[in-house]
Amino acid sequence: MGSIDFQRLATYLNTIQHKVLLGWFRFRRNTPVRPSIRDLAVHRNFVSFYKEYYTNNMENTDIANFTPLFGLFTSKTEETIHSYSYKIYETRNDCNLNAIDINIVNLVNSSKEEYEAFDARSPLNIRSVGTGSIFGNMYEGMQDKMKSSLSSKPPEDVLILENFYEATTLTLQKLGDEVEQQNRHILELQR
């Protein structure tokens, strides 16, 4: 239990000259991310071999003082959800394994990060529909154009435009009320 074929490992290390092993890893399914007794025995043997090999075969003795790492990777499947866990351990005092905190930065966001970053609340402030808002500025711009061309357009067109603006404002205010109600509901669900 926990034995390593030192001769094969030494042969391999001799073929990859000028390269240094950082450690070793183990992959298991449906188990906690916790080293087993066998993992501890293998790692203890690996550390002793590592120090002996690099002390005898390298000019740079700093490498021999480096403690190799042990990586443990596990997978778990529940119904249709696959999850993967990992931990990297370093050796302390030649016998105790200590977990190292690792932050893995993905090149793209994972779906979990996107889900956590999603905010269902509306960022729009629809309450300010009156003057000064986008719609108010549009209305004022249209009103200025209508005034400049008032001589060519009948006054009924201006009335139609004002009625349209008022109806649009009322609709947007109702929509704003619904958005605020949904935001309150979302905040309640998040608590």
ABEGO torsion letter per residue (X at the ends): XGBBBAAAAAAAAAABBGBBBAEBBBBBBGBBBBBBAAAAAAAAAAAAAAAAAAAAABABAAAAABBBBBBBBBBBBBEABBBBBBBBBBBBGGABBBBBBBBBBBABBBAAAAAAABBABBABBAABABBGBAAAAAAAAAAAAAAAAAAABBAAAAAAAAAAAAAAAAAAAAAAAAAAAAAAAAAAAAX
